[in-house]
Amino acid sequence: MIRILLTLQFFAAVSGRVGSLRDEATLTPPVRSFNEVHISRKVFVRGTCAAPAGATSACDNENTDPAERARLLLVVVERVAVWQSFQFQAAQAEASQPEAVKLQLAETMPARSEFVKQLQGGTAEKPFDVLIIGGGATGAGCAVDAASRGLTAALVEKEDFGAGTSSRSTKLVHGGVRYLEKAVFNADYGQLKLVFEALHERRRLLENAPFLAHPLPIMTPCYKWWEIPYYWAGLKAYDLVAGSQGLTMSRFASHKESHRQFPTLAEHQPTGESLKGTIVYYDGQFNDSRMNVLLACTAARIGATTLNHAEVTKFLKDDQGRISGATVHDLVSGKRHDVHAHVVINATGPFADNVRHLSDPAASKMIMPSAGVHVTLPDYYSPENIGMIVPKTKDGRVVFMLPWLGATIAGTTDSSSEITMTPQPTETEINFILDAIAEYLTVRVRRSDVMSAWSGIRPLAVDPNAKDTASASRDHVVTTDPDGLITVTGGKWTTYRLMAEDAINAAIATRRLPWAGSCGTHRLSLIGTAGWNSALFTEVAQNYTVPHRPGAIDTRVAKHLAESYGDRAQDVTRIAERRKLGKRLVRGYPMLEAEVIYAMESEMCETPEDFIARRTRLAFLDTAACELALPRIVELMAAERGWWWWRRKAELTRANKFLESFKAGEGSPNAMDLADNHSAPA
């Protein structure tokens, strides 16, 4: 009761203070140059976001006086009000600007040989303006940003686009509810700023690729009466920070309504408390690797040179010791090429230090790796249109449980990890997730229900005072080394566009580039968006003639194609019709054989792993089903590329080895008795 009264008292005070602040605050924010923003981010990351070593923050202390928590929240909300006044002016300024220029897209995707030829054209006499190393979300975003400004840009990636962290996220486009909590309990303005920026970028991402991203309601269960006003207050603050960029306002759902929306939600906790209701808030959800691939494809279609499976092995330097390019090893052909550029950007995520050490082995480390571990469970674990957040587990972390592509994913972050290209979750981490969600579900949570499990490494900018990765900064950093190498790291998927903008701004600030236009990616839609609408799947279903049987395409397949390819879905169905490749790759999943050919022709797919993990998500959804589909995938790729039998065998062996990193262990079930027919009708 005391907590409830304090919360009500707090919001009564806030309503008055916010109104007065909006009246008093100037509506003209100070103009901030790029250098000011750049420096402020560096200072923030260097050590203002966490409690000093040895100190205990209010966030870490569960026994903190509720009145003190309310006071801290009031301080933060006062600052939010100032941000809101700035946001209003910024929104007016942005609305008054003309629409972004519609860029001319190439009719078709250039072949790999053409990209290699373009890369070879980056000579000392005619260098690229920008060479970007790393094809994750940030690197691909940099390529889109640079090319859209009229710069000549080259993007090279050692593995595949999104092969690392960018395909292994929680699949949320979010501002960070728990970061806002840190802002409140640590009175940390830096964390508040991070949430504010991320919520703005959330809206832009949802608008620039609407077929890949959508709003998702997420429940926060309340089993104690005081949790209702507590979580309600926090999530209303989240809405307040989002302001005009918000999705839908958070709300309280009664016990009865909560069960209607989430039937598998537990009635009681193991400790005996009964469900009092839930607080429902909204964030975004997306298909991360598909987004990453389409960023790379968009960059290529507007003029950038993009090449996956191409490794930078050393840097080229001029007489002053400044980096002037790099030697790129084409891992497909085995050839090496010297590629010259005015500016080189290192956007390799958790591998940023490795790239910096190619130039300067003594360079100080910037990266603190933090692992996020996730498991895929059957769809009956959660409803298809609402997720759940376990706000606090036994060790204080947050666990999400979300519907995704016809399955349920559950996961958490902030585990320690070594930096590796294929991190694997441990049995302890998997069981931790299962134990955490079991307390909130009526479903009997079984280890054997885990259909896939994966781990992703997030690069956090190191704070020397941080006690653990959860206290390290989530903001991004753009730095320029003495040799001229620009490194952009940290941040999160949601803010990839802002990170890319800052990195290209840093490249322009070196004064080594010709004139470049201003950033236009705020409203730059990705390939597949122009002709997309929410009913596109009906057109796909009606206009597709199934080659192997009469009648329209299956609705689930039509939705899968529209939600994966946008207005390019009908390019896939045309391949299916023309080449009689309309069968599913494996029973129980909507992926078609035609998608293999489309991925190779239009999405720079080079290996079976590229297809099962990044062009489709079969490896993340069900390893048993994926294993059954692999022989047919390799067969189709071999026919398209002209692989001999030994190459087919080698590709299949390597793909199966890659798939082992997703396997959940000996308890994993068979893939719905699929072995009887691996190429089932659609």
C-alpha positions as CSV (number, residue, x, y, z in Angstrom):
1,M,0.0,0.0,0.0
2,I,2.9,2.4,0.8
3,R,4.4,1.7,-2.7
4,I,1.0,2.5,-4.3
5,L,0.6,5.8,-2.4
6,L,4.1,6.8,-3.2
7,T,3.6,6.1,-6.9
8,L,0.3,8.0,-7.1
9,Q,2.0,10.9,-5.2
10,F,4.9,10.8,-7.6
11,F,2.7,11.1,-10.7
12,A,0.6,13.9,-9.2
13,A,3.9,15.8,-8.7
14,V,5.1,14.9,-12.2
15,S,2.0,16.2,-13.9
16,G,2.6,19.6,-12.5
17,R,6.4,19.7,-12.9
18,V,6.2,18.5,-16.6
19,G,3.7,21.2,-17.4
20,S,5.7,24.0,-15.9
21,L,8.9,22.7,-17.6
22,R,7.3,22.7,-21.0
23,D,6.2,26.3,-20.4
24,E,9.6,27.4,-19.3
25,A,11.8,25.4,-21.7
26,T,13.0,27.1,-24.8
27,L,11.6,25.5,-28.0
28,T,14.9,26.3,-29.8
29,P,17.5,23.6,-28.9
30,P,21.1,24.7,-29.2
31,V,22.7,23.8,-32.5
32,R,25.2,20.9,-32.0
33,S,28.0,20.4,-34.5
34,F,29.1,16.9,-35.4
35,N,32.3,17.4,-33.4
36,E,30.2,18.3,-30.3
37,V,28.1,15.2,-30.7
38,H,31.1,13.0,-31.4
39,I,33.0,14.2,-28.4
40,S,30.1,14.0,-26.0
41,R,29.6,10.3,-27.0
42,K,33.2,9.5,-26.4
43,V,33.2,11.2,-22.9
44,F,29.9,9.4,-22.1
45,V,31.4,6.0,-22.9
46,R,34.6,6.7,-21.0
47,G,32.9,6.5,-17.7
48,T,29.8,8.5,-16.8
49,C,27.1,5.8,-17.0
50,A,27.9,3.5,-14.1
51,A,28.4,3.9,-10.4
52,P,32.1,4.3,-9.3
53,A,34.0,1.2,-8.5
54,G,33.1,-0.2,-5.2
55,A,29.9,1.8,-5.0
56,T,26.4,0.4,-5.0
57,S,23.8,2.1,-7.2
58,A,20.2,2.4,-6.4
59,C,19.5,0.0,-9.3
60,D,21.7,-2.7,-7.7
61,N,20.0,-2.4,-4.3
62,E,16.6,-4.1,-4.1
63,N,16.1,-2.5,-0.7
64,T,16.3,1.0,-1.9
65,D,13.6,3.2,-0.3
66,P,10.6,3.4,-2.7
67,A,10.4,7.2,-1.9
68,E,14.0,7.6,-3.1
69,R,13.2,5.6,-6.3
70,A,10.3,7.9,-6.9
71,R,12.4,11.0,-6.3
72,L,15.0,9.7,-8.8
73,L,12.3,9.0,-11.4
74,L,11.0,12.5,-10.9
75,V,14.4,13.9,-11.7
76,V,14.6,11.9,-14.9
77,V,11.1,12.8,-16.0
78,E,11.9,16.5,-15.5
79,R,14.7,16.1,-18.0
80,V,12.5,14.1,-20.3
81,A,10.2,17.1,-20.5
82,V,13.1,19.2,-21.8
83,W,13.9,16.5,-24.3
84,Q,10.2,16.6,-25.4
85,S,10.3,20.3,-26.1
86,F,13.4,19.8,-28.2
87,Q,11.8,16.8,-29.9
88,F,8.7,18.9,-30.8
89,Q,10.9,21.5,-32.5
90,A,13.0,18.8,-34.3
91,A,9.9,17.0,-35.5
92,Q,8.6,20.3,-37.0
93,A,11.9,21.0,-38.7
94,E,12.0,17.5,-40.1
95,A,8.4,17.7,-41.3
96,S,9.2,21.0,-43.1
97,Q,12.0,19.4,-45.1
98,P,11.3,18.1,-48.6
99,E,10.8,14.4,-49.1
100,A,14.0,12.4,-49.4
101,V,15.3,12.0,-53.0
102,K,14.1,8.8,-54.5
103,L,17.3,7.0,-55.6
104,Q,17.6,5.3,-58.9
105,L,17.9,1.5,-58.4
106,A,19.7,-0.8,-60.7
107,E,17.3,-3.1,-62.5
108,T,19.1,-6.3,-61.4
109,M,21.7,-7.2,-58.9
110,P,25.1,-7.2,-60.5
111,A,26.9,-10.6,-60.5
112,R,29.7,-11.3,-58.1
113,S,32.3,-11.0,-60.9
114,E,31.1,-7.5,-61.6
115,F,31.5,-6.5,-58.0
116,V,35.1,-7.9,-58.0
117,K,35.8,-5.9,-61.2
118,Q,34.5,-2.8,-59.5
119,L,36.7,-3.5,-56.4
120,Q,39.7,-3.9,-58.6
121,G,38.9,-0.4,-60.0
122,G,39.8,1.1,-56.6
123,T,43.3,2.1,-57.6
124,A,45.7,4.6,-56.2
125,E,44.9,6.9,-59.1
126,K,41.1,6.4,-58.7
127,P,40.4,5.4,-55.1
128,F,37.0,4.8,-53.6
129,D,35.8,7.6,-51.3
130,V,35.1,5.1,-48.5
131,L,36.1,1.5,-47.9
132,I,33.9,-0.1,-45.3
133,I,35.1,-3.3,-43.5
134,G,32.3,-5.4,-42.0
135,G,28.9,-6.3,-43.5
136,G,26.8,-6.3,-40.4
137,A,24.0,-3.9,-39.7
138,T,26.3,-0.9,-39.1
139,G,28.6,-1.7,-42.1
140,A,25.8,-2.2,-44.5
141,G,24.1,0.9,-43.1
142,C,27.3,2.9,-43.8
143,A,27.3,1.6,-47.4
144,V,23.7,2.8,-47.9
145,D,24.4,6.1,-46.3
146,A,27.6,6.8,-48.3
147,A,26.1,5.7,-51.6
148,S,23.0,7.7,-51.0
149,R,25.1,10.9,-50.5
150,G,26.8,10.4,-53.8
151,L,30.1,8.9,-52.5
152,T,31.8,6.0,-54.1
153,A,31.7,3.2,-51.5
154,A,33.0,-0.3,-51.2
155,L,31.8,-2.8,-48.6
156,V,33.7,-6.0,-47.8
157,E,32.7,-8.7,-45.4
158,K,34.8,-11.7,-44.4
159,E,31.9,-14.1,-43.9
160,D,28.3,-13.2,-45.1
161,F,26.2,-10.1,-44.5
162,G,24.9,-10.4,-41.0
163,A,26.8,-13.6,-40.3
164,G,27.9,-12.4,-36.8
165,T,25.9,-10.5,-34.2
166,S,23.5,-8.9,-36.6
167,S,21.6,-12.2,-37.3
168,R,21.7,-13.3,-33.6
169,S,19.7,-10.6,-31.8
170,T,16.6,-10.8,-29.7
171,K,14.7,-9.6,-32.9
172,L,13.4,-6.5,-31.1
173,V,13.5,-3.0,-32.4
174,H,13.4,-1.2,-29.0
175,G,14.5,1.8,-27.0
176,G,15.5,-0.4,-24.0
177,V,13.1,-0.5,-21.1
178,R,15.8,-1.7,-18.7
179,Y,18.1,1.1,-19.9
180,L,15.4,3.6,-18.8
181,E,15.3,1.8,-15.4
182,K,19.0,2.4,-15.1
183,A,18.5,6.0,-16.0
184,V,16.0,6.3,-13.2
185,F,17.7,4.5,-10.4
186,N,21.2,5.9,-11.2
187,A,19.9,9.4,-12.2
188,D,21.9,8.8,-15.4
189,Y,21.2,11.3,-18.1
190,G,23.4,9.4,-20.5
191,Q,21.2,6.3,-20.4
192,L,18.1,8.5,-20.8
193,K,19.7,10.1,-23.9
194,L,20.4,6.6,-25.3
195,V,16.8,5.5,-24.8
196,F,15.5,8.7,-26.4
197,E,17.7,8.2,-29.6
198,A,16.8,4.5,-29.8
199,L,13.0,5.2,-29.7
200,H,13.4,7.7,-32.5
201,E,15.4,5.3,-34.6
202,R,12.8,2.5,-33.8
203,R,10.1,4.4,-35.6
204,R,12.4,5.1,-38.6
205,L,13.3,1.4,-38.9
206,L,9.7,0.3,-38.8
207,E,8.8,2.8,-41.5
208,N,11.8,2.1,-43.8
209,A,11.1,-1.6,-44.0
210,P,7.5,-2.2,-42.9
211,F,7.3,-5.8,-44.3
212,L,10.2,-6.9,-42.2
213,A,9.3,-5.0,-39.0
214,H,6.1,-4.4,-37.1
215,P,4.9,-3.2,-33.6
216,L,4.5,-6.0,-31.0
217,P,2.7,-5.8,-27.7
218,I,4.7,-7.2,-24.8
219,M,3.2,-8.1,-21.4
220,T,4.8,-7.6,-18.0
221,P,3.1,-9.9,-15.5
222,C,2.3,-8.5,-12.0
223,Y,2.0,-11.0,-9.2
224,K,2.3,-8.4,-6.3
225,W,-0.1,-5.5,-5.9
226,W,2.7,-3.0,-5.7
227,E,4.1,-4.2,-9.1
228,I,1.1,-2.7,-10.9
229,P,1.8,1.0,-10.2
230,Y,5.6,0.4,-10.3
231,Y,5.7,-1.1,-13.8
232,W,2.9,1.1,-15.0
233,A,4.9,4.2,-13.9
234,G,8.1,2.9,-15.6
235,L,6.4,2.1,-18.9
236,K,4.5,5.4,-18.9
237,A,7.9,7.1,-18.6
238,Y,8.9,4.9,-21.6
239,D,5.9,6.3,-23.5
240,L,6.8,9.8,-22.5
241,V,10.4,9.5,-23.7
242,A,9.1,8.2,-27.1
243,G,6.7,11.1,-27.4
244,S,5.4,11.6,-31.0
245,Q,7.6,8.7,-32.1
246,G,5.7,6.2,-29.9
247,L,3.8,3.2,-31.2
248,T,0.8,2.6,-28.9
249,M,0.5,3.8,-25.3
250,S,1.1,1.2,-22.6
251,R,-1.9,0.1,-20.5
252,F,-3.0,-2.1,-17.6
253,A,-4.7,-5.4,-18.5
254,S,-6.8,-7.1,-15.9
255,H,-6.3,-10.6,-14.7
256,K,-9.1,-11.8,-17.0
257,E,-8.0,-9.9,-20.1
258,S,-4.4,-11.0,-19.6
259,H,-5.4,-14.7,-19.7
260,R,-7.6,-14.1,-22.7
261,Q,-4.6,-12.6,-24.6
262,F,-2.0,-15.0,-23.2
263,P,-3.7,-18.3,-22.3
264,T,-0.5,-20.0,-21.2
265,L,0.3,-17.3,-18.6
266,A,0.6,-18.9,-15.1
267,E,-2.1,-18.2,-12.6
268,H,0.2,-18.4,-9.6
269,Q,3.9,-18.1,-8.9
270,P,5.8,-20.9,-7.1
271,T,5.9,-18.6,-4.1
272,G,2.1,-18.6,-4.0
273,E,1.3,-15.1,-5.3
274,S,-1.6,-15.0,-7.8
275,L,-1.7,-13.0,-11.0
276,K,-3.1,-9.5,-10.4
277,G,-2.9,-8.3,-14.0
278,T,-0.3,-7.2,-16.6
279,I,1.1,-4.0,-18.0
280,V,1.2,-4.1,-21.8
281,Y,3.6,-1.9,-23.7
282,Y,4.7,-1.8,-27.3
283,D,8.1,-2.2,-29.0
284,G,9.0,-3.3,-32.5
285,Q,10.0,-6.8,-33.8
286,F,11.8,-7.6,-37.0
287,N,13.6,-10.2,-39.0
288,D,17.2,-9.1,-38.3
289,S,19.3,-11.0,-40.9
290,R,16.7,-10.3,-43.7
291,M,17.0,-6.6,-42.8
292,N,20.8,-6.8,-42.9
293,V,20.8,-8.6,-46.3
294,L,18.4,-6.0,-47.8
295,L,20.5,-3.2,-46.5
296,A,23.5,-4.7,-48.4
297,C,21.3,-5.2,-51.5
298,T,19.9,-1.7,-51.3
299,A,23.5,-0.3,-51.1
300,A,24.5,-2.4,-54.1
301,R,21.4,-1.3,-56.1
302,I,22.2,2.4,-55.5
303,G,25.8,2.1,-56.6
304,A,27.9,0.7,-53.8
305,T,30.3,-2.1,-54.4
306,T,29.4,-4.9,-52.0
307,L,31.3,-8.2,-51.6
308,N,30.8,-10.9,-49.0
309,H,33.3,-13.7,-48.3
310,A,36.1,-11.1,-48.8
311,E,38.6,-10.7,-46.0
312,V,40.8,-7.7,-45.3
313,T,44.3,-9.2,-44.6
314,K,46.4,-6.0,-44.3
315,F,46.2,-2.2,-44.7
316,L,47.8,-0.1,-47.3
317,K,49.5,3.1,-46.1
318,D,50.8,6.3,-47.7
319,D,54.2,8.0,-47.0
320,Q,52.8,9.7,-43.9
321,G,51.7,6.3,-42.4
322,R,48.0,7.0,-43.0
323,I,45.8,4.2,-44.1
324,S,45.0,4.5,-47.8
325,G,43.3,1.2,-48.5
326,A,43.5,-2.5,-47.8
327,T,44.4,-5.8,-49.3
328,V,41.2,-7.9,-49.8
329,H,41.3,-11.7,-50.1
330,D,38.4,-13.0,-52.2
331,L,37.6,-16.2,-50.3
332,V,35.5,-17.5,-53.3
333,S,38.2,-17.2,-56.0
334,G,41.2,-17.2,-53.7
335,K,42.6,-14.0,-55.4
336,R,43.9,-10.9,-53.6
337,H,43.2,-7.3,-54.6
338,D,44.7,-4.0,-53.4
339,V,41.8,-1.7,-52.9
340,H,42.6,2.0,-52.4
341,A,40.3,4.5,-50.6
342,H,40.4,8.0,-49.2
343,V,38.9,6.8,-45.9
344,V,38.6,3.3,-44.4
345,I,35.8,2.6,-41.8
346,N,36.1,-0.3,-39.4
347,A,32.5,-1.5,-38.7
348,T,33.3,-5.1,-37.6
349,G,31.4,-5.1,-34.3
350,P,33.0,-7.4,-31.7
351,F,36.0,-7.9,-34.1
352,A,36.8,-4.1,-34.2
353,D,39.9,-4.6,-32.1
354,N,41.2,-7.3,-34.3
355,V,41.0,-5.0,-37.3
356,R,42.6,-2.1,-35.5
357,H,45.5,-4.3,-34.5
358,L,46.2,-5.1,-38.2
359,S,47.4,-1.5,-38.4
360,D,48.6,-0.9,-34.8
361,P,49.2,-4.1,-32.7
362,A,49.6,-1.8,-29.6
363,A,46.2,-0.1,-30.0
364,S,44.2,-0.2,-26.7
365,K,41.2,-2.4,-26.7
366,M,37.7,-0.9,-27.1
367,I,35.5,-3.9,-26.9
368,M,33.9,-5.7,-24.0
369,P,32.0,-8.7,-25.4
370,S,28.5,-9.5,-24.0
371,A,26.7,-12.6,-25.1
372,G,23.0,-12.9,-25.7
373,V,21.6,-16.5,-25.5
374,H,18.3,-17.5,-27.1
375,V,16.3,-20.7,-27.7
376,T,13.6,-21.5,-30.1
377,L,10.5,-23.3,-28.7
378,P,7.2,-24.6,-30.3
379,D,4.6,-22.0,-31.2
380,Y,2.2,-23.2,-28.4
381,Y,4.5,-21.7,-25.8
382,S,3.1,-18.2,-26.6
383,P,0.3,-16.5,-28.6
384,E,1.2,-15.5,-32.1
385,N,0.7,-11.8,-31.6
386,I,1.9,-10.9,-28.1
387,G,5.2,-11.4,-26.2
388,M,6.2,-11.4,-22.5
389,I,9.0,-10.0,-20.5
390,V,10.2,-11.5,-17.3
391,P,11.4,-8.3,-15.6
392,K,13.7,-9.8,-13.1
393,T,15.3,-13.3,-12.9
394,K,17.2,-14.8,-10.1
395,D,20.4,-13.0,-11.1
396,G,18.7,-9.7,-12.0
397,R,18.7,-10.1,-15.8
398,V,15.7,-9.8,-18.0
399,V,14.2,-12.6,-20.1
400,F,12.1,-12.1,-23.2
401,M,9.6,-14.6,-24.6
402,L,8.4,-13.6,-28.0
403,P,6.5,-15.1,-31.0
404,W,8.6,-15.1,-34.1
405,L,8.1,-16.6,-37.6
406,G,5.6,-19.2,-36.3
407,A,7.7,-20.2,-33.3
408,T,8.5,-18.9,-29.9
409,I,11.9,-17.5,-29.0
410,A,13.1,-16.9,-25.4
411,G,16.4,-15.4,-24.4
412,T,18.4,-13.1,-22.2
413,T,21.6,-11.0,-22.6
414,D,24.6,-9.8,-20.6
415,S,26.4,-13.1,-20.3
416,S,30.2,-13.0,-20.4
417,S,31.7,-14.4,-23.6
418,E,34.8,-14.8,-25.7
419,I,34.9,-13.3,-29.1
420,T,34.3,-15.9,-31.8
421,M,32.4,-16.1,-35.1
422,T,30.2,-19.0,-34.0
423,P,29.5,-18.7,-30.3
424,Q,27.5,-21.5,-28.8
425,P,25.2,-21.4,-25.8
426,T,26.1,-23.6,-22.9
427,E,23.7,-26.1,-21.3
428,T,23.7,-23.9,-18.1
429,E,22.6,-20.9,-20.1
430,I,19.8,-22.8,-21.9
431,N,18.5,-24.2,-18.6
432,F,18.6,-20.8,-17.0
433,I,16.3,-19.5,-19.7
434,L,13.9,-22.4,-19.4
435,D,13.8,-22.2,-15.6
436,A,13.1,-18.4,-15.9
437,I,10.1,-18.8,-18.2
438,A,8.8,-21.9,-16.5
439,E,7.7,-19.9,-13.5
440,Y,5.4,-17.8,-15.7
441,L,3.8,-20.4,-17.9
442,T,1.2,-23.2,-17.5
443,V,3.0,-25.1,-20.3
444,R,5.3,-27.8,-19.0
445,V,8.6,-26.4,-20.1
446,R,10.8,-29.2,-21.3
447,R,14.4,-29.3,-22.4
448,S,13.4,-31.6,-25.3
449,D,11.2,-28.8,-26.7
450,V,14.2,-26.7,-27.7
451,M,14.4,-26.8,-31.5
452,S,17.3,-24.5,-31.9
453,A,19.6,-22.5,-29.6
454,W,22.1,-19.7,-30.5
455,S,24.3,-17.1,-29.0
456,G,25.3,-13.7,-30.3
457,I,28.1,-11.4,-29.2
458,R,27.3,-7.8,-28.7
459,P,30.2,-5.3,-28.7
460,L,29.9,-3.0,-25.7
461,A,32.0,0.1,-25.4
462,V,34.2,-0.5,-22.3
463,D,33.6,1.7,-19.2
464,P,36.7,1.4,-16.9
465,N,34.4,1.6,-13.9
466,A,32.0,-1.1,-15.0
467,K,31.6,-4.0,-12.7
468,D,29.9,-6.2,-15.3
469,T,28.7,-6.1,-18.9
470,A,25.2,-5.0,-17.8
471,S,26.7,-1.8,-16.5
472,A,28.8,-1.1,-19.6
473,S,27.7,1.6,-22.1
474,R,25.2,0.7,-24.8
475,D,25.9,3.9,-26.6
476,H,28.0,3.8,-29.8
477,V,31.4,5.3,-30.3
478,V,33.0,6.7,-33.4
479,T,36.8,7.2,-33.1
480,T,39.6,8.1,-35.5
481,D,43.0,6.5,-34.8
482,P,46.2,8.3,-35.6
483,D,46.6,6.3,-38.8
484,G,43.3,7.6,-40.0
485,L,41.2,4.4,-39.4
486,I,37.7,5.3,-38.4
487,T,36.1,2.8,-36.0
488,V,32.4,2.7,-35.2
489,T,31.3,0.3,-32.5
490,G,29.0,-0.3,-29.6
491,G,25.3,0.7,-30.0
492,K,22.5,-1.7,-30.9
493,W,20.6,-2.9,-34.0
494,T,17.9,-0.3,-33.5
495,T,20.3,2.6,-33.8
496,Y,22.3,1.2,-36.8
497,R,21.2,4.0,-39.1
498,L,22.3,6.7,-36.6
499,M,25.6,4.9,-36.1
500,A,26.2,4.8,-39.9
501,E,25.3,8.5,-40.2
502,D,27.8,9.4,-37.5
503,A,30.5,7.2,-39.1
504,I,30.0,8.8,-42.6
505,N,30.0,12.3,-40.9
506,A,33.3,11.4,-39.3
507,A,34.7,10.4,-42.7
508,I,33.6,13.7,-44.2
509,A,35.1,15.6,-41.2
510,T,38.6,14.2,-42.2
511,R,38.4,16.5,-45.2
512,R,39.8,13.8,-47.4
513,L,36.6,13.3,-49.3
514,P,35.0,15.3,-52.1
515,W,31.8,17.2,-51.5
516,A,29.0,14.9,-50.2
517,G,25.3,15.6,-49.7
518,S,23.6,15.5,-46.3
519,C,22.3,12.2,-44.8
520,G,19.0,11.1,-46.4
521,T,18.6,7.7,-44.8
522,H,15.9,9.0,-42.4
523,R,13.3,8.3,-45.1
524,L,15.2,5.9,-47.4
525,S,13.1,2.7,-47.8
526,L,14.8,-0.6,-48.4
527,I,14.3,-2.8,-51.5
528,G,10.9,-4.4,-51.4
529,T,9.1,-1.6,-49.7
530,A,7.9,0.5,-52.7
531,G,5.0,-1.8,-53.8
532,W,4.4,-3.4,-50.4
533,N,1.1,-3.2,-48.5
534,S,-0.3,-5.3,-45.7
535,A,-2.6,-7.2,-48.1
536,L,0.2,-8.0,-50.6
537,F,0.1,-11.7,-49.6
538,T,-3.4,-12.0,-51.2
539,E,-2.0,-10.8,-54.5
540,V,0.8,-13.3,-54.2
541,A,-1.6,-16.1,-53.5
542,Q,-4.0,-15.2,-56.3
543,N,-1.5,-14.4,-59.0
544,Y,0.7,-17.5,-58.5
545,T,0.0,-20.6,-60.5
546,V,1.3,-23.6,-58.6
547,P,3.3,-25.7,-61.2
548,H,2.9,-29.1,-59.5
549,R,-0.8,-29.0,-58.6
550,P,-3.9,-27.0,-59.5
551,G,-5.2,-24.2,-57.2
552,A,-3.8,-21.1,-55.5
553,I,-0.6,-21.0,-53.3
554,D,-1.0,-21.9,-49.7
555,T,-1.8,-18.8,-47.6
556,R,1.0,-19.4,-45.1
557,V,3.5,-19.6,-48.0
558,A,2.1,-16.4,-49.5
559,K,2.4,-14.5,-46.2
560,H,6.0,-15.8,-45.7
561,L,7.0,-14.5,-49.1
562,A,5.3,-11.1,-48.7
563,E,6.8,-10.7,-45.2
564,S,10.3,-11.8,-46.3
565,Y,10.7,-10.1,-49.7
566,G,8.1,-7.3,-49.8
567,D,7.1,-6.4,-53.3
568,R,9.8,-8.8,-54.6
569,A,7.8,-11.8,-53.5
570,Q,6.4,-12.1,-57.0
571,D,9.9,-12.4,-58.4
572,V,10.2,-15.6,-56.3
573,T,6.9,-17.0,-57.5
574,R,7.8,-16.3,-61.1
575,I,11.0,-18.4,-60.6
576,A,8.8,-21.1,-59.0
577,E,6.5,-21.1,-62.0
578,R,9.1,-20.9,-64.7
579,R,11.5,-23.5,-63.2
580,K,8.9,-25.7,-61.5
581,L,10.4,-25.0,-58.1
582,G,7.2,-24.4,-56.0
583,K,7.7,-27.2,-53.6
584,R,8.5,-26.6,-49.9
585,L,12.1,-27.3,-48.9
586,V,10.9,-29.2,-45.9
587,R,7.5,-30.2,-44.5
588,G,6.1,-27.8,-41.8
589,Y,7.9,-24.7,-43.0
590,P,6.9,-22.3,-45.8
591,M,10.3,-21.9,-47.5
592,L,10.2,-22.8,-51.2
593,E,12.8,-24.3,-53.5
594,A,12.6,-21.2,-55.7
595,E,13.9,-19.1,-52.8
596,V,17.3,-20.7,-53.2
597,I,17.6,-19.6,-56.8
598,Y,16.3,-16.1,-56.0
599,A,18.8,-15.7,-53.1
600,M,21.7,-16.6,-55.5
601,E,20.5,-14.3,-58.3
602,S,19.4,-11.3,-56.3
603,E,20.7,-11.5,-52.7
604,M,24.4,-12.4,-53.1
605,C,24.0,-15.8,-51.5
606,E,27.1,-17.9,-52.0
607,T,27.0,-20.8,-49.6
608,P,24.3,-23.1,-48.1
609,E,25.0,-21.5,-44.7
610,D,24.2,-18.1,-46.2
611,F,20.8,-19.5,-47.2
612,I,19.7,-21.4,-44.1
613,A,20.8,-18.7,-41.6
614,R,20.6,-15.3,-43.3
615,R,18.4,-15.5,-46.5
616,T,15.9,-17.8,-44.6
617,R,15.9,-18.5,-40.9
618,L,15.6,-22.2,-40.9
619,A,18.7,-22.8,-38.8
620,F,17.4,-20.5,-36.1
621,L,13.9,-22.1,-36.2
622,D,14.5,-25.8,-36.3
623,T,17.8,-27.6,-36.7
624,A,16.3,-31.0,-37.4
625,A,14.1,-29.6,-40.2
626,C,17.1,-27.7,-41.6
627,E,19.3,-30.8,-41.6
628,L,16.6,-32.5,-43.7
629,A,16.4,-29.6,-46.1
630,L,20.2,-29.2,-46.6
631,P,20.7,-31.9,-49.3
632,R,18.1,-30.3,-51.6
633,I,19.5,-26.8,-51.0
634,V,23.0,-28.0,-51.9
635,E,21.6,-29.8,-54.9
636,L,19.9,-26.6,-56.2
637,M,23.0,-24.4,-55.5
638,A,25.2,-27.0,-57.2
639,A,23.1,-27.0,-60.4
640,E,23.1,-23.2,-60.5
641,R,26.9,-22.8,-59.9
642,G,28.1,-25.9,-61.7
643,W,29.6,-27.6,-58.7
644,W,31.2,-31.0,-59.2
645,W,30.3,-33.9,-56.8
646,W,33.3,-33.3,-54.5
647,R,32.4,-29.6,-54.1
648,R,28.8,-30.6,-53.3
649,K,30.0,-33.0,-50.7
650,A,32.3,-30.4,-49.1
651,E,29.6,-27.8,-49.0
652,L,27.1,-30.2,-47.4
653,T,29.7,-31.3,-44.8
654,R,30.6,-27.7,-43.9
655,A,26.9,-26.7,-43.7
656,N,26.1,-29.5,-41.4
657,K,29.1,-28.6,-39.2
658,F,27.8,-25.0,-39.1
659,L,24.4,-26.3,-38.1
660,E,25.9,-28.1,-35.1
661,S,26.4,-24.7,-33.5
662,F,22.6,-24.3,-33.3
663,K,21.8,-27.7,-32.0
664,A,20.3,-27.9,-28.6
665,G,21.8,-31.2,-27.6
666,E,20.8,-34.8,-27.3
667,G,17.3,-34.0,-26.0
668,S,16.3,-32.2,-29.2
669,P,13.2,-33.7,-30.8
670,N,12.9,-34.9,-34.4
671,A,11.5,-32.3,-36.8
672,M,7.8,-33.3,-36.8
673,D,8.4,-36.6,-38.4
674,L,9.8,-35.0,-41.5
675,A,12.0,-37.7,-42.7
676,D,9.3,-39.3,-44.9
677,N,9.3,-36.5,-47.4
678,H,11.8,-33.7,-47.4
679,S,10.3,-31.9,-50.4
680,A,6.6,-31.6,-49.6
681,P,4.0,-29.8,-51.7
682,A,3.1,-26.3,-50.9
